[in-house]
């Protein structure tokens, strides 16, 4: 049972983990840290797996997706898996290669691409930083570059908005171009500094080198060994995958602190609700296998090796079956028949200023409890069977449950559940918590909903 004190702790953990998870790479680092602290051990995709009943494991894919397993007392063939899925990525801006644009007075701005469908207005005039993966040369084994997961931590960029004096109609709707309007500025430099930067491959590469060589980063070779004593040169720095993130920390808001606000609530709030449930049930004796599947690239359609459209989760399930019942060609299919998936991705909460956008009878409110998402055209995996399972779990956990259905004239989005169905013919339900301003640089959700979601997901796994 989650007590009042315990809920305070869960929310402060949530806010801390939201702050630490600056991008998909860091979200996986944070989840990995929590799993290791709880005694989960890492399985490598390339190794032979040995699984013990009751054992807790995790496996990573690309550093941006992670799958935690708590093996059941019974094997998968007879008791199936209880799967919670969510995603690690959020809309943002990613740096292009050769990203510097040198302007008048030595002003340097960055050439970026939009990742996912963010609300671009919300990114203006904020302190921004950068985080992600950097690849370092590995002369002995070019197929396995050395990986650095990096975070600049400090506000190092901003996207200044045009003054209203140059566009008096700005408040009447102002279409934005990513290429023209959204270039972040990182500072101004004198010609000698710029020459020096160019010798190192540009401002960003110079700053990356400075950051890595200051010992500020987590540097791993392909075998996961930490490398700390090697000085990295401009020639060593092969490539990067960096995204911008807003620096303002997550926090509580509302007269009674009913809400929490942060970047990347969609979908890290669900990833962390699933993580809490996984950690809570790690020590209990469960018949079926619990799985937390945190995929990447949901915001761009999931069609990558670490996305929900790929066979990554199916392969994990097949592998568990192969370890537990070698040679049984039917084990996997029987496992699927016993399994159930809760796909957890945040939902649109009713917005008091835009009643006309919502379905008249099925609009979830912030603070009303977890939300079941339904769509007649199967954009969600939910059907009445899946919804019934989730509603019963909510009842058992003592929490409310709401429905989200699109206004019939509005085309909604889709999420992980229906995409996973392409790979797994599994029973399941699409759920989430109601949030405001989905895909804004700063989203808002209800504190009580998060606690309720942790309760129901824990109920599901135990
Ligand atoms: Zn989402």
Boltz pocket constraint, residues with backbone or C-beta under 6 A from the ligand:
constraints:
  - pocket:
      binder: B
      contacts: [[A, 87], [A, 89], [A, 266], [A, 267], [A, 298], [A, 345], [A, 346]]
      max_distance: 6.0
